[in-house]
């Protein structure tokens, strides 16, 4: 903390005290000139204004004090989550499925024999795509084949 906060200087006290004293002296005749039914409202408004000004000053001084200190480790943002560790066999099967959708030759050479071996029976082979003969069967068609294998004979 700075030394001006711990031991206020007399000049600073005078700078705040004199205007406050003049304001209080000006408020007394105003208070006496106001009708009795409005005095309580006037006092409440003046007190609300004083509390508002004081609150702004407190918030400003707290922000200044907080800016001087480093942030807490609890306030730091968490780092990125660790990468998911997936099974290598799962990753290979996922890649095979992806490559089979992109390449009909890969589907015919790699995935189709595996699907037949898993089924243990003959399955209807997906027809080639009409205009895109290089591409393998669409993913929904492969999903239907796998669901048929899971359902069994």
VMD Tcl script that builds the backbone (N, CA, C; Angstrom):
set m [mol new atoms 459]
animate dup $m
set s [atomselect $m all]
$s set {name element resname resid chain x y z} {
  {N N UNK 1 A 0.846 -1.186 0.000}
  {CA C UNK 1 A 0.000 0.000 0.000}
  {C C UNK 1 A 0.879 1.232 0.000}
  {N N UNK 2 A 0.368 2.293 -0.548}
  {CA C UNK 2 A 1.160 3.513 -0.605}
  {C C UNK 2 A 1.079 4.244 0.721}
  {N N UNK 3 A 2.044 5.100 0.959}
  {CA C UNK 3 A 2.095 5.816 2.237}
  {C C UNK 3 A 0.972 6.835 2.354}
  {N N UNK 4 A 0.413 7.315 1.236}
  {CA C UNK 4 A -0.659 8.307 1.312}
  {C C UNK 4 A -1.942 7.688 1.850}
  {N N UNK 5 A -2.100 6.372 1.697}
  {CA C UNK 5 A -3.298 5.720 2.212}
  {C C UNK 5 A -3.152 5.457 3.700}
  {N N UNK 6 A -1.936 5.064 4.142}
  {CA C UNK 6 A -1.725 4.759 5.549}
  {C C UNK 6 A -1.745 6.035 6.399}
  {N N UNK 7 A -1.113 7.100 5.945}
  {CA C UNK 7 A -1.038 8.360 6.692}
  {C C UNK 7 A -1.493 9.491 5.779}
  {N N UNK 8 A -2.806 9.821 5.804}
  {CA C UNK 8 A -3.291 10.883 4.909}
  {C C UNK 8 A -2.585 12.206 5.198}
  {N N UNK 9 A -2.276 12.884 4.165}
  {CA C UNK 9 A -1.586 14.158 4.318}
  {C C UNK 9 A -2.594 15.225 4.746}
  {N N UNK 10 A -2.167 16.198 5.542}
  {CA C UNK 10 A -3.080 17.251 6.002}
  {C C UNK 10 A -3.668 18.058 4.848}
  {N N UNK 11 A -2.917 18.244 3.794}
  {CA C UNK 11 A -3.416 18.996 2.649}
  {C C UNK 11 A -4.577 18.255 1.979}
  {N N UNK 12 A -4.454 16.935 1.898}
  {CA C UNK 12 A -5.514 16.127 1.296}
  {C C UNK 12 A -6.776 16.175 2.173}
  {N N UNK 13 A -6.600 16.106 3.494}
  {CA C UNK 13 A -7.754 16.198 4.396}
  {C C UNK 13 A -8.452 17.552 4.247}
  {N N UNK 14 A -7.694 18.584 4.106}
  {CA C UNK 14 A -8.280 19.906 3.929}
  {C C UNK 14 A -9.001 19.994 2.591}
  {N N UNK 15 A -8.434 19.363 1.568}
  {CA C UNK 15 A -9.044 19.402 0.242}
  {C C UNK 15 A -10.407 18.712 0.250}
  {N N UNK 16 A -10.555 17.686 1.081}
  {CA C UNK 16 A -11.862 17.029 1.186}
  {C C UNK 16 A -12.758 17.679 2.238}
  {N N UNK 17 A -12.189 18.124 3.306}
  {CA C UNK 17 A -12.963 18.645 4.434}
  {C C UNK 17 A -13.612 20.002 4.157}
  {N N UNK 18 A -12.904 20.899 3.516}
  {CA C UNK 18 A -13.446 22.242 3.277}
  {C C UNK 18 A -14.678 22.197 2.366}
  {N N UNK 19 A -14.638 21.497 1.217}
  {CA C UNK 19 A -15.861 21.446 0.396}
  {C C UNK 19 A -17.028 20.743 1.113}
  {N N UNK 20 A -16.722 19.725 1.899}
  {CA C UNK 20 A -17.797 19.052 2.629}
  {C C UNK 20 A -18.420 19.982 3.668}
  {N N UNK 21 A -17.581 20.757 4.343}
  {CA C UNK 21 A -18.100 21.720 5.323}
  {C C UNK 21 A -18.962 22.788 4.654}
  {N N UNK 22 A -18.500 23.312 3.510}
  {CA C UNK 22 A -19.281 24.310 2.778}
  {C C UNK 22 A -20.598 23.720 2.275}
  {N N UNK 23 A -20.552 22.465 1.843}
  {CA C UNK 23 A -21.761 21.795 1.382}
  {C C UNK 23 A -22.759 21.625 2.531}
  {N N UNK 24 A -22.267 21.282 3.709}
  {CA C UNK 24 A -23.150 21.143 4.873}
  {C C UNK 24 A -23.741 22.501 5.255}
  {N N UNK 25 A -22.934 23.554 5.201}
  {CA C UNK 25 A -23.449 24.897 5.520}
  {C C UNK 25 A -24.507 25.338 4.512}
  {N N UNK 26 A -24.342 24.978 3.240}
  {CA C UNK 26 A -25.328 25.336 2.223}
  {C C UNK 26 A -26.585 24.490 2.376}
  {N N UNK 27 A -26.451 23.267 2.895}
  {CA C UNK 27 A -27.603 22.377 3.011}
  {C C UNK 27 A -28.533 22.782 4.144}
  {N N UNK 28 A -28.013 23.424 5.177}
  {CA C UNK 28 A -28.856 23.797 6.327}
  {C C UNK 28 A -29.955 24.778 5.917}
  {N N UNK 29 A -29.662 25.875 5.216}
  {CA C UNK 29 A -30.760 26.771 4.820}
  {C C UNK 29 A -31.739 26.099 3.842}
  {N N UNK 30 A -31.222 25.244 2.983}
  {CA C UNK 30 A -32.108 24.543 2.052}
  {C C UNK 30 A -33.050 23.635 2.837}
  {N N UNK 31 A -32.497 22.937 3.834}
  {CA C UNK 31 A -33.308 22.030 4.650}
  {C C UNK 31 A -34.400 22.812 5.389}
  {N N UNK 32 A -34.037 23.959 5.898}
  {CA C UNK 32 A -35.022 24.761 6.632}
  {C C UNK 32 A -36.047 25.407 5.704}
  {N N UNK 33 A -35.694 25.679 4.461}
  {CA C UNK 33 A -36.613 26.325 3.526}
  {C C UNK 33 A -37.616 25.348 2.928}
  {N N UNK 34 A -37.291 24.040 2.953}
  {CA C UNK 34 A -38.172 23.036 2.359}
  {C C UNK 34 A -39.342 22.770 3.299}
  {N N UNK 35 A -40.506 22.532 2.706}
  {CA C UNK 35 A -41.715 22.232 3.478}
  {C C UNK 35 A -41.509 20.967 4.316}
  {N N UNK 36 A -42.199 20.866 5.436}
  {CA C UNK 36 A -42.018 19.743 6.366}
  {C C UNK 36 A -42.266 18.375 5.711}
  {N N UNK 37 A -43.238 18.293 4.830}
  {CA C UNK 37 A -43.549 16.994 4.225}
  {C C UNK 37 A -42.467 16.525 3.253}
  {N N UNK 38 A -41.590 17.410 2.764}
  {CA C UNK 38 A -40.540 17.046 1.817}
  {C C UNK 38 A -39.175 16.881 2.471}
  {N N UNK 39 A -39.066 17.255 3.750}
  {CA C UNK 39 A -37.755 17.195 4.405}
  {C C UNK 39 A -37.203 15.770 4.483}
  {N N UNK 40 A -38.052 14.819 4.851}
  {CA C UNK 40 A -37.556 13.446 4.984}
  {C C UNK 40 A -37.084 12.917 3.617}
  {N N UNK 41 A -37.810 13.254 2.552}
  {CA C UNK 41 A -37.396 12.845 1.221}
  {C C UNK 41 A -36.063 13.484 0.847}
  {N N UNK 42 A -35.905 14.777 1.146}
  {CA C UNK 42 A -34.660 15.473 0.850}
  {C C UNK 42 A -33.484 14.845 1.587}
  {N N UNK 43 A -33.672 14.531 2.873}
  {CA C UNK 43 A -32.604 13.913 3.660}
  {C C UNK 43 A -32.248 12.542 3.070}
  {N N UNK 44 A -33.252 11.769 2.690}
  {CA C UNK 44 A -32.990 10.450 2.102}
  {C C UNK 44 A -32.230 10.567 0.778}
  {N N UNK 45 A -32.606 11.534 -0.057}
  {CA C UNK 45 A -31.910 11.730 -1.327}
  {C C UNK 45 A -30.455 12.135 -1.115}
  {N N UNK 46 A -30.218 13.030 -0.167}
  {CA C UNK 46 A -28.850 13.466 0.111}
  {C C UNK 46 A -28.028 12.290 0.647}
  {N N UNK 47 A -28.624 11.496 1.550}
  {CA C UNK 47 A -27.904 10.327 2.080}
  {C C UNK 47 A -27.635 9.298 0.985}
  {N N UNK 48 A -28.613 9.083 0.108}
  {CA C UNK 48 A -28.402 8.145 -0.998}
  {C C UNK 48 A -27.285 8.634 -1.907}
  {N N UNK 49 A -27.232 9.926 -2.173}
  {CA C UNK 49 A -26.153 10.478 -2.991}
  {C C UNK 49 A -24.803 10.303 -2.319}
  {N N UNK 50 A -24.749 10.542 -1.004}
  {CA C UNK 50 A -23.481 10.378 -0.283}
  {C C UNK 50 A -23.027 8.921 -0.299}
  {N N UNK 51 A -23.967 7.994 -0.110}
  {CA C UNK 51 A -23.617 6.567 -0.143}
  {C C UNK 51 A -23.150 6.166 -1.544}
  {N N UNK 52 A -23.810 6.676 -2.575}
  {CA C UNK 52 A -23.416 6.350 -3.952}
  {C C UNK 52 A -22.005 6.849 -4.245}
  {N N UNK 53 A -21.714 8.087 -3.895}
  {CA C UNK 53 A -20.376 8.639 -4.126}
  {C C UNK 53 A -19.345 7.845 -3.335}
  {N N UNK 54 A -19.659 7.538 -2.096}
  {CA C UNK 54 A -18.730 6.744 -1.279}
  {C C UNK 54 A -18.505 5.352 -1.846}
  {N N UNK 55 A -19.564 4.752 -2.361}
  {CA C UNK 55 A -19.437 3.403 -2.944}
  {C C UNK 55 A -18.535 3.418 -4.165}
  {N N UNK 56 A -18.692 4.438 -5.003}
  {CA C UNK 56 A -17.824 4.536 -6.173}
  {C C UNK 56 A -16.366 4.677 -5.764}
  {N N UNK 57 A -16.119 5.450 -4.729}
  {CA C UNK 57 A -14.751 5.634 -4.253}
  {C C UNK 57 A -14.186 4.331 -3.700}
  {N N UNK 58 A -15.001 3.592 -2.951}
  {CA C UNK 58 A -14.535 2.319 -2.389}
  {C C UNK 58 A -14.235 1.330 -3.510}
  {N N UNK 59 A -15.128 1.245 -4.482}
  {CA C UNK 59 A -14.909 0.315 -5.599}
  {C C UNK 59 A -13.632 0.688 -6.350}
  {N N UNK 60 A -13.417 1.961 -6.595}
  {CA C UNK 60 A -12.213 2.404 -7.294}
  {C C UNK 60 A -10.953 2.055 -6.504}
  {N N UNK 61 A -10.980 2.267 -5.185}
  {CA C UNK 61 A -9.790 1.959 -4.389}
  {C C UNK 61 A -9.557 0.453 -4.301}
  {N N UNK 62 A -10.627 -0.341 -4.258}
  {CA C UNK 62 A -10.455 -1.802 -4.243}
  {C C UNK 62 A -9.874 -2.270 -5.573}
  {N N UNK 63 A -10.324 -1.706 -6.685}
  {CA C UNK 63 A -9.771 -2.087 -7.988}
  {C C UNK 63 A -8.295 -1.738 -8.081}
  {N N UNK 64 A -7.929 -0.569 -7.581}
  {CA C UNK 64 A -6.514 -0.180 -7.593}
  {C C UNK 64 A -5.685 -1.134 -6.740}
  {N N UNK 65 A -6.208 -1.491 -5.562}
  {CA C UNK 65 A -5.479 -2.402 -4.682}
  {C C UNK 65 A -5.372 -3.795 -5.308}
  {N N UNK 66 A -6.417 -4.248 -5.968}
  {CA C UNK 66 A -6.388 -5.569 -6.599}
  {C C UNK 66 A -5.446 -5.576 -7.796}
  {N N UNK 67 A -5.296 -4.460 -8.480}
  {CA C UNK 67 A -4.411 -4.388 -9.637}
  {C C UNK 67 A -2.943 -4.480 -9.214}
  {N N UNK 68 A -2.649 -4.092 -7.978}
  {CA C UNK 68 A -1.269 -4.136 -7.499}
  {C C UNK 68 A -0.806 -5.550 -7.174}
  {N N UNK 69 A -1.735 -6.466 -6.913}
  {CA C UNK 69 A -1.388 -7.830 -6.511}
  {C C UNK 69 A -1.563 -8.786 -7.684}
  {N N UNK 70 A -0.704 -9.786 -7.773}
  {CA C UNK 70 A -0.866 -10.774 -8.857}
  {C C UNK 70 A -2.126 -11.606 -8.624}
  {N N UNK 71 A -2.727 -12.111 -9.688}
  {CA C UNK 71 A -3.948 -12.907 -9.516}
  {C C UNK 71 A -3.641 -14.222 -8.806}
  {N N UNK 72 A -4.630 -14.728 -8.134}
  {CA C UNK 72 A -4.518 -15.994 -7.415}
  {C C UNK 72 A -4.467 -17.143 -8.419}
  {N N UNK 73 A -3.772 -18.214 -8.111}
  {CA C UNK 73 A -3.792 -19.374 -9.012}
  {C C UNK 73 A -5.204 -19.947 -9.181}
  {N N UNK 74 A -6.050 -19.749 -8.183}
  {CA C UNK 74 A -7.429 -20.233 -8.298}
  {C C UNK 74 A -8.212 -19.425 -9.333}
  {N N UNK 75 A -7.797 -18.183 -9.594}
  {CA C UNK 75 A -8.479 -17.343 -10.567}
  {C C UNK 75 A -7.988 -17.571 -11.993}
  {N N UNK 76 A -6.889 -18.274 -12.152}
  {CA C UNK 76 A -6.339 -18.499 -13.489}
  {C C UNK 76 A -7.261 -19.426 -14.276}
  {N N UNK 77 A -7.308 -19.220 -15.570}
  {CA C UNK 77 A -8.160 -20.068 -16.403}
  {C C UNK 77 A -7.530 -21.454 -16.510}
  {N N UNK 78 A -8.365 -22.470 -16.545}
  {CA C UNK 78 A -7.802 -23.818 -16.640}
  {C C UNK 78 A -7.148 -24.032 -17.996}
  {N N UNK 79 A -6.144 -24.881 -18.011}
  {CA C UNK 79 A -5.452 -25.171 -19.255}
  {C C UNK 79 A -6.325 -26.024 -20.154}
  {N N UNK 80 A -5.843 -26.302 -21.328}
  {CA C UNK 80 A -6.632 -27.129 -22.242}
  {C C UNK 80 A -6.774 -28.543 -21.678}
  {N N UNK 81 A -7.886 -29.196 -21.954}
  {CA C UNK 81 A -8.058 -30.548 -21.434}
  {C C UNK 81 A -7.073 -31.500 -22.107}
  {N N UNK 82 A -6.702 -32.539 -21.410}
  {CA C UNK 82 A -5.760 -33.478 -22.035}
  {C C UNK 82 A -6.426 -34.168 -23.211}
  {N N UNK 83 A -5.645 -34.510 -24.209}
  {CA C UNK 83 A -6.239 -35.168 -25.383}
  {C C UNK 83 A -6.811 -36.523 -24.984}
  {N N UNK 84 A -7.905 -36.871 -25.626}
  {CA C UNK 84 A -8.537 -38.151 -25.339}
  {C C UNK 84 A -7.646 -39.281 -25.858}
  {N N UNK 85 A -7.477 -40.263 -25.021}
  {CA C UNK 85 A -6.671 -41.414 -25.409}
  {C C UNK 85 A -7.638 -42.501 -25.867}
  {N N UNK 86 A -7.622 -42.762 -27.165}
  {CA C UNK 86 A -8.520 -43.761 -27.729}
  {C C UNK 86 A -7.733 -45.036 -28.033}
  {N N UNK 87 A -8.438 -46.115 -27.985}
  {CA C UNK 87 A -7.854 -47.412 -28.264}
  {C C UNK 87 A -7.332 -47.429 -29.702}
  {N N UNK 88 A -6.154 -48.014 -29.885}
  {CA C UNK 88 A -5.545 -48.025 -31.211}
  {C C UNK 88 A -6.361 -48.862 -32.192}
  {N N UNK 89 A -6.953 -49.939 -31.710}
  {CA C UNK 89 A -7.778 -50.773 -32.592}
  {C C UNK 89 A -9.002 -49.979 -33.050}
  {N N UNK 90 A -9.606 -49.249 -32.118}
  {CA C UNK 90 A -10.748 -48.413 -32.482}
  {C C UNK 90 A -10.354 -47.388 -33.538}
  {N N UNK 91 A -9.192 -46.769 -33.346}
  {CA C UNK 91 A -8.736 -45.756 -34.297}
  {C C UNK 91 A -8.528 -46.366 -35.688}
  {N N UNK 92 A -7.974 -47.585 -35.750}
  {CA C UNK 92 A -7.768 -48.233 -37.051}
  {C C UNK 92 A -9.102 -48.546 -37.716}
  {N N UNK 93 A -10.064 -49.040 -36.934}
  {CA C UNK 93 A -11.377 -49.368 -37.510}
  {C C UNK 93 A -12.095 -48.106 -37.989}
  {N N UNK 94 A -11.954 -47.044 -37.237}
  {CA C UNK 94 A -12.561 -45.775 -37.650}
  {C C UNK 94 A -11.946 -45.299 -38.957}
  {N N UNK 95 A -10.621 -45.396 -39.065}
  {CA C UNK 95 A -9.944 -44.990 -40.292}
  {C C UNK 95 A -10.342 -45.879 -41.467}
  {N N UNK 96 A -10.500 -47.168 -41.214}
  {CA C UNK 96 A -10.931 -48.077 -42.284}
  {C C UNK 96 A -12.311 -47.681 -42.799}
  {N N UNK 97 A -13.184 -47.337 -41.890}
  {CA C UNK 97 A -14.524 -46.918 -42.301}
  {C C UNK 97 A -14.461 -45.635 -43.120}
  {N N UNK 98 A -13.657 -44.701 -42.664}
  {CA C UNK 98 A -13.519 -43.431 -43.384}
  {C C UNK 98 A -12.934 -43.659 -44.777}
  {N N UNK 99 A -11.885 -44.461 -44.869}
  {CA C UNK 99 A -11.269 -44.724 -46.172}
  {C C UNK 99 A -12.206 -45.506 -47.091}
  {N N UNK 100 A -13.025 -46.394 -46.493}
  {CA C UNK 100 A -13.953 -47.184 -47.315}
  {C C UNK 100 A -15.018 -46.309 -47.955}
  {N N UNK 101 A -15.429 -45.257 -47.274}
  {CA C UNK 101 A -16.419 -44.339 -47.851}
  {C C UNK 101 A -15.784 -43.532 -48.981}
  {N N UNK 102 A -14.491 -43.248 -48.869}
  {CA C UNK 102 A -13.812 -42.423 -49.870}
  {C C UNK 102 A -13.312 -43.216 -51.084}
  {N N UNK 103 A -13.092 -44.534 -50.905}
  {CA C UNK 103 A -12.496 -45.304 -51.991}
  {C C UNK 103 A -13.191 -46.661 -52.128}
  {N N UNK 104 A -13.735 -46.924 -53.313}
  {CA C UNK 104 A -14.408 -48.204 -53.570}
  {C C UNK 104 A -13.385 -49.345 -53.556}
  {N N UNK 105 A -12.193 -49.113 -54.093}
  {CA C UNK 105 A -11.166 -50.155 -54.085}
  {C C UNK 105 A -10.777 -50.543 -52.670}
  {N N UNK 106 A -10.650 -49.560 -51.782}
  {CA C UNK 106 A -10.318 -49.857 -50.389}
  {C C UNK 106 A -11.457 -50.647 -49.741}
  {N N UNK 107 A -12.700 -50.243 -50.013}
  {CA C UNK 107 A -13.847 -50.960 -49.463}
  {C C UNK 107 A -13.827 -52.415 -49.914}
  {N N UNK 108 A -13.629 -52.630 -51.218}
  {CA C UNK 108 A -13.644 -53.995 -51.754}
  {C C UNK 108 A -12.482 -54.832 -51.228}
  {N N UNK 109 A -11.303 -54.229 -51.043}
  {CA C UNK 109 A -10.112 -54.986 -50.652}
  {C C UNK 109 A -9.989 -55.182 -49.141}
  {N N UNK 110 A -10.457 -54.225 -48.333}
  {CA C UNK 110 A -10.201 -54.296 -46.893}
  {C C UNK 110 A -11.478 -54.497 -46.079}
  {N N UNK 111 A -12.429 -53.587 -46.197}
  {CA C UNK 111 A -13.576 -53.624 -45.299}
  {C C UNK 111 A -14.570 -54.725 -45.655}
  {N N UNK 112 A -14.839 -54.926 -46.938}
  {CA C UNK 112 A -15.833 -55.920 -47.326}
  {C C UNK 112 A -15.449 -57.332 -46.875}
  {N N UNK 113 A -14.197 -57.780 -47.039}
  {CA C UNK 113 A -13.841 -59.107 -46.511}
  {C C UNK 113 A -13.995 -59.197 -44.988}
  {N N UNK 114 A -13.713 -58.132 -44.274}
  {CA C UNK 114 A -13.878 -58.149 -42.813}
  {C C UNK 114 A -15.346 -58.240 -42.431}
  {N N UNK 115 A -16.185 -57.516 -43.145}
  {CA C UNK 115 A -17.621 -57.584 -42.849}
  {C C UNK 115 A -18.161 -58.991 -43.114}
  {N N UNK 116 A -17.717 -59.609 -44.200}
  {CA C UNK 116 A -18.155 -60.982 -44.500}
  {C C UNK 116 A -17.671 -61.956 -43.430}
  {N N UNK 117 A -16.440 -61.773 -42.973}
  {CA C UNK 117 A -15.901 -62.659 -41.934}
  {C C UNK 117 A -16.665 -62.479 -40.630}
  {N N UNK 118 A -17.035 -61.251 -40.302}
  {CA C UNK 118 A -17.808 -61.004 -39.079}
  {C C UNK 118 A -19.212 -61.596 -39.178}
  {N N UNK 119 A -19.808 -61.488 -40.346}
  {CA C UNK 119 A -21.176 -61.979 -40.510}
  {C C UNK 119 A -21.218 -63.504 -40.508}
  {N N UNK 120 A -20.202 -64.139 -41.059}
  {CA C UNK 120 A -20.187 -65.593 -41.147}
  {C C UNK 120 A -21.166 -66.129 -42.177}
  {N N UNK 121 A -21.666 -65.292 -43.003}
  {CA C UNK 121 A -22.622 -65.663 -44.053}
  {C C UNK 121 A -22.488 -64.670 -45.191}
  {N N UNK 122 A -23.200 -64.923 -46.243}
  {CA C UNK 122 A -23.148 -64.038 -47.402}
  {C C UNK 122 A -24.038 -62.813 -47.145}
  {N N UNK 123 A -23.524 -61.639 -47.464}
  {CA C UNK 123 A -24.272 -60.382 -47.347}
  {C C UNK 123 A -24.450 -59.789 -48.731}
  {N N UNK 124 A -25.518 -58.999 -48.917}
  {CA C UNK 124 A -25.667 -58.319 -50.206}
  {C C UNK 124 A -24.619 -57.206 -50.326}
  {N N UNK 125 A -23.809 -57.280 -51.374}
  {CA C UNK 125 A -22.753 -56.284 -51.565}
  {C C UNK 125 A -23.368 -54.982 -52.053}
  {N N UNK 126 A -22.979 -53.854 -51.423}
  {CA C UNK 126 A -23.516 -52.561 -51.854}
  {C C UNK 126 A -23.128 -52.273 -53.292}
  {N N UNK 127 A -24.087 -51.785 -54.096}
  {CA C UNK 127 A -23.759 -51.472 -55.495}
  {C C UNK 127 A -22.879 -50.225 -55.569}
  {N N UNK 128 A -22.092 -50.102 -56.626}
  {CA C UNK 128 A -21.281 -48.885 -56.771}
  {C C UNK 128 A -22.166 -47.667 -57.005}
  {N N UNK 129 A -21.646 -46.546 -56.648}
  {CA C UNK 129 A -22.401 -45.297 -56.848}
  {C C UNK 129 A -22.463 -45.004 -58.341}
  {N N UNK 130 A -23.616 -44.521 -58.826}
  {CA C UNK 130 A -23.793 -44.340 -60.273}
  {C C UNK 130 A -22.743 -43.451 -60.927}
  {N N UNK 131 A -22.572 -42.238 -60.539}
  {CA C UNK 131 A -21.649 -41.325 -61.226}
  {C C UNK 131 A -20.317 -41.217 -60.514}
  {N N UNK 132 A -20.267 -41.740 -59.316}
  {CA C UNK 132 A -19.048 -41.616 -58.525}
  {C C UNK 132 A -18.502 -43.014 -58.226}
  {N N UNK 133 A -18.113 -43.738 -59.249}
  {CA C UNK 133 A -17.705 -45.134 -59.078}
  {C C UNK 133 A -16.419 -45.273 -58.264}
  {N N UNK 134 A -15.648 -44.215 -58.144}
  {CA C UNK 134 A -14.417 -44.280 -57.356}
  {C C UNK 134 A -14.712 -44.262 -55.861}
  {N N UNK 135 A -15.849 -43.673 -55.482}
  {CA C UNK 135 A -16.188 -43.589 -54.058}
  {C C UNK 135 A -16.785 -44.899 -53.586}
  {N N UNK 136 A -16.557 -45.192 -52.313}
  {CA C UNK 136 A -17.138 -46.381 -51.716}
  {C C UNK 136 A -18.597 -46.146 -51.380}
  {N N UNK 137 A -19.248 -47.152 -50.772}
  {CA C UNK 137 A -20.651 -46.990 -50.429}
  {C C UNK 137 A -20.827 -45.887 -49.386}
  {N N UNK 138 A -21.973 -45.230 -49.384}
  {CA C UNK 138 A -22.188 -44.161 -48.392}
  {C C UNK 138 A -22.200 -44.726 -46.972}
  {N N UNK 139 A -21.888 -43.890 -46.042}
  {CA C UNK 139 A -21.807 -44.301 -44.637}
  {C C UNK 139 A -23.113 -44.917 -44.133}
  {N N UNK 140 A -24.297 -44.359 -44.454}
  {CA C UNK 140 A -25.536 -44.995 -43.960}
  {C C UNK 140 A -25.692 -46.430 -44.465}
  {N N UNK 141 A -25.225 -46.694 -45.675}
  {CA C UNK 141 A -25.331 -48.056 -46.200}
  {C C UNK 141 A -24.412 -49.000 -45.415}
  {N N UNK 142 A -23.220 -48.540 -45.084}
  {CA C UNK 142 A -22.307 -49.354 -44.278}
  {C C UNK 142 A -22.897 -49.560 -42.886}
  {N N UNK 143 A -23.539 -48.540 -42.346}
  {CA C UNK 143 A -24.181 -48.672 -41.028}
  {C C UNK 143 A -25.280 -49.731 -41.074}
  {N N UNK 144 A -26.054 -49.767 -42.163}
  {CA C UNK 144 A -27.102 -50.790 -42.286}
  {C C UNK 144 A -26.488 -52.188 -42.360}
  {N N UNK 145 A -25.383 -52.322 -43.073}
  {CA C UNK 145 A -24.704 -53.619 -43.136}
  {C C UNK 145 A -24.239 -54.079 -41.755}
  {N N UNK 146 A -23.657 -53.170 -41.014}
  {CA C UNK 146 A -23.163 -53.503 -39.666}
  {C C UNK 146 A -24.334 -53.851 -38.762}
  {N N UNK 147 A -25.449 -53.106 -38.863}
  {CA C UNK 147 A -26.635 -53.427 -38.055}
  {C C UNK 147 A -27.189 -54.807 -38.422}
  {N N UNK 148 A -27.139 -55.149 -39.684}
  {CA C UNK 148 A -27.600 -56.467 -40.128}
  {C C UNK 148 A -26.713 -57.573 -39.569}
  {N N UNK 149 A -25.408 -57.304 -39.510}
  {CA C UNK 149 A -24.485 -58.278 -38.936}
  {C C UNK 149 A -24.755 -58.426 -37.436}
  {N N UNK 150 A -25.004 -57.311 -36.737}
  {CA C UNK 150 A -25.274 -57.367 -35.304}
  {C C UNK 150 A -26.561 -58.118 -34.999}
  {N N UNK 151 A -27.578 -57.967 -35.865}
  {CA C UNK 151 A -28.853 -58.666 -35.641}
  {C C UNK 151 A -28.694 -60.168 -35.779}
  {N N UNK 152 A -27.705 -60.608 -36.525}
  {CA C UNK 152 A -27.431 -62.044 -36.668}
  {C C UNK 152 A -28.245 -62.652 -37.788}
  {N N UNK 153 A -28.126 -64.024 -37.927}
  {CA C UNK 153 A -28.819 -64.700 -39.043}
  {C C UNK 153 A -30.312 -64.760 -38.882}
}
mol reanalyze $m
mol bondsrecalc $m
mol representation Tube
mol addrep $m
